[in-house]
């Protein structure tokens, strides 16, 4: 799927196995969703929270996700010798 959606972005063998913390959307997506879900009144129930998450997800523009993927720093964790890389992704 990665090759179909983002040709030439990264070979499957280069993608770290079981490492959601290294994915381009790990920092950006959750911040984006959180900002929209908690904009205005906080959800008052689990059902309302789920509904707000789904609504925010459905409003997420494809070009925003594409931008997150373009700015992803391949192998940043390796370059940082395993240290935190979140500071590279905190721009919204």
TISE-970031 format. One line per 10 residues: number of its first residue (from 0); their letters; for each residue x, y negated, z of N, C-alpha, C. Coordinates in pm, whole numbers, plus 32768, in hexadecimal, padded with zeros to 4 digits. Layout:
BEGIN
NUM> A> X/Y/Z/X/Y/Z/X/Y/Z ~ ...
***
This chain:
BEGIN
0> XXXXXXXXXX> 8052/8077/8000/8000/8000/8000/8057/7F82/8000 ~ 80C4/7F82/804A/811A/7F0C/8050/814C/7EE7/7FC5 ~ 817A/7F49/7F79/81AE/7F2C/7EF4/8140/7EF5/7E99 ~ 80C7/7F29/7EA8/8057/7EFA/7E55/8030/7E6B/7E78 ~ 8034/7E48/7EF7/800A/7DC3/7F24/8079/7D5B/7F1C ~ 80F6/7D87/7F2D/8168/7D29/7F2D/81DD/7D69/7EE5 ~ 81D5/7D75/7E61/823F/7DB9/7E16/82C8/7D7C/7E30 ~ 832A/7DD2/7E4A/83B3/7DA5/7E5D/83CF/7D67/7EE4 ~ 836A/7D5F/7F3C/837F/7D1F/7FBF/83E3/7D6D/8013 ~ 83CB/7DEE/8023/8424/7E3F/8075/840A/7ED2/8052
10> XXXXXXXXXX> 8474/7F1E/8048/8465/7FAD/802D/8430/7FF1/80AA ~ 83E2/805A/8096/83A9/80A3/8106/8415/80D3/8166 ~ 8488/80FC/8131/84F4/812E/8185/852E/80BF/81DE ~ 851E/8041/81B9/8552/7FD1/8208/84F0/7FA7/8275 ~ 8472/7FCF/8269/840E/7FA5/82C9/841F/7FF6/834A ~ 842E/7FB4/83BA/8443/7FFD/8438/83C8/804F/845E ~ 83DE/80CE/8477/836F/8127/849B/8337/8102/8524 ~ 82B4/8106/852E/826F/80F0/85AE/829C/8071/85F4 ~ 82AC/8006/85AB/82DC/7F88/85E6/827E/7F15/85C6 ~ 8206/7F14/8603/81AA/7EA6/85E5/81E3/7E1E/860C
20> XXXXXXXXXX> 8241/7E1C/8669/827D/7D9C/8691/82DA/7D63/8629 ~ 82F5/7DAD/85BF/834C/7D7D/8555/82FE/7D59/84D7 ~ 827A/7D64/84DC/8228/7D49/8467/8216/7CB1/8455 ~ 820D/7C83/83D9/81FF/7BF4/83BF/8189/7BB4/8407 ~ 811D/7BFD/8414/80A5/7BC2/8450/809F/7BD1/84E7 ~ 80FF/7C16/8523/80F4/7C30/85B3/80E5/7BB0/8602 ~ 8136/7B4C/85E8/8130/7AD0/8635/80CB/7A6F/85F9 ~ 80C9/7A66/8578/8076/7A01/8536/7FE1/7A24/853D ~ 7FC0/7AA0/851D/7F34/7AC8/8519/7EF1/7AB9/85A0 ~ 7F2E/7AEC/8609/7EEE/7AE9/868D/7EDF/7A59/86BE
30> XXXXXXXXXX> 7F3F/7A06/86A2/7F32/7979/86C9/7EC0/7937/867B ~ 7EBB/7951/85FB/7E53/7917/85A5/7DC9/7941/85D6 ~ 7DB7/79C5/85EE/7D36/79F7/861D/7D13/79BD/86A6 ~ 7D72/79BE/8701/7D5B/798C/8788/7D2D/78FA/8786 ~ 7D6E/78AA/8732/7D4A/781D/8728/7CB9/780D/86FD ~ 7C8C/785D/869D/7C04/7850/866B/7B9D/788F/86C9 ~ 7BBF/7900/8704/7B61/7944/875D/7B42/78EF/87D8 ~ 7BA8/78AB/880C/7B95/785D/8886/7B82/77C8/886E ~ 7B6B/77A3/87EF/7B4C/7718/87CE/7ABC/76FC/87FC ~ 7AA8/7694/8845/7A22/7679/887A/7A09/76CA/88F8
40> XXXXXXXXXX> 7993/7703/8902/796F/7752/8979/79B0/77DB/8976 ~ 79DE/7807/89EB/7A14/788F/89F5/79A3/78F4/89E6 ~ 79C1/7968/89AC/795C/79D2/89A3/792D/79F9/8A30 ~ 78AC/7A14/8A3E/7875/7A36/8AC2/7860/7ACB/8AD7 ~ 7877/7B19/8A6F/7865/7BAA/8A7C/78C5/7BF0/8A1B ~ 78D5/7C70/8A30/792A/7CBF/89D6/78F1/7CBC/8948 ~ 786E/7CC7/893D/782D/7CC4/88B9/7845/7C3F/8872 ~ 783B/7BD1/88BE/7853/7B4D/8882/78E6/7B3E/8859 ~ 7940/7B72/88AB/79CE/7B6E/8889/79E7/7BB9/8806 ~ 79AF/7C31/87FB/79BF/7C80/877F/7987/7C34/8707
50> XXXXXXXXXX> 7914/7BF5/8719/78D6/7BAB/86AC/792E/7B36/8681 ~ 7966/7AEF/86E2/79BD/7A7D/86C2/7A3D/7AAB/867C ~ 7A73/7B1C/86A7/7AEB/7B52/8666/7ACB/7B77/85D5 ~ 7A5B/7BBC/85C1/7A33/7BE3/8538/7A1D/7B68/84E0 ~ 79DB/7B04/8516/79C2/7A8A/84C8/7A45/7A46/84A2 ~ 7A9F/7A3A/8502/7B21/79FB/84E6/7B6D/7A4C/847D ~ 7B6A/7AD1/848B/7BAF/7B28/842C/7B78/7B12/839F ~ 7AF5/7B0C/8393/7AB7/7AFA/8310/7AD4/7A71/82D2 ~ 7AF7/7A10/8325/7B19/798A/82F4/7BAD/797B/82D1 ~ 7BFD/79DE/82F1/7C8E/79D6/82DA/7CAC/79D5/8244
60> XXXXXXXXXX> 7CE2/7967/8210/7CFF/795F/8180/7D74/79BA/8158 ~ 7D67/79FA/80E6/7DD1/7A51/80B4/7E54/7A05/809E ~ 7E4B/7987/8072/7EC6/793B/8059/7F12/791E/80DB ~ 7ECB/7917/814B/7F0E/7904/81CC/7F60/7980/81EE ~ 7F24/79F5/81DC/7F6C/7A73/81F7/7FE3/7A80/8198 ~ 7FD0/7A5E/811A/803E/7A64/80BA/80B1/7A0A/80E5 ~ 8092/7995/811A/80F9/793A/814C/8145/7975/81C1 ~ 80FD/79B9/821B/813F/79FA/828C/81A1/7A65/825C ~ 8177/7AAE/81F7/81CD/7B18/81C1/8248/7ADB/817F ~ 8236/7A6E/8136/82A9/7A2E/80F4/830F/79FA/8158
70> XXXXXXXXXX> 82DF/79C8/81CA/833D/7990/822A/837A/79F8/8288 ~ 834F/7A75/827B/8384/7AE0/82CF/841B/7AEC/82BB ~ 8461/7AF8/8325/84F3/7B03/831F/8519/7B97/8327 ~ 8531/7BD8/82B5/8553/7C66/82B8/85C9/7C82/8314 ~ 85B8/7CE7/8363/8620/7D19/83BD/864E/7CB1/8423 ~ 85F9/7C54/8445/861E/7BEC/84A6/8645/7C28/852C ~ 8600/7C92/8555/8620/7CD1/85D5/86AD/7D0C/85D1 ~ 86D1/7D45/855F/8759/7D7B/8551/87BE/7D0A/8559 ~ 87A4/7C9D/8513/87FF/7C2A/8518/880A/7BF0/85A4 ~ 879F/7BF9/85F1/879E/7BC6/867A/87CD/7C30/86DE
80> XXXXXXXXXX> 87FC/7CA0/86AB/882D/7D10/86FE/87C4/7D3C/8763 ~ 8748/7D46/8734/86DB/7D79/8786/8699/7D13/87E0 ~ 86CB/7C99/87E2/868F/7C32/8838/860D/7BFE/87FA ~ 85C1/7BB9/8849/853F/7B82/8822/854B/7B2B/87A3 ~ 84E7/7B38/874A/84E6/7AE7/86D0/846B/7A8D/86C8 ~ 841A/7A8A/872F/839D/7A3F/872A/83B2/79AB/8709 ~ 8422/7972/8734/843B/78E4/871A/843D/78C4/8685 ~ 8455/7928/862F/8456/7911/859F/83C9/7908/8566 ~ 8365/7935/85B0/82DD/7940/857C/8279/78E4/85C1 ~ 82A3/7891/861B/8246/7840/866A/8216/77C2/8623
90> XX> 8231/77B3/85A6/8201/773E/855B/8179/7760/851E ~ 8116/7710/853B/8091/7729/8501/8067/76B1/84B1
***
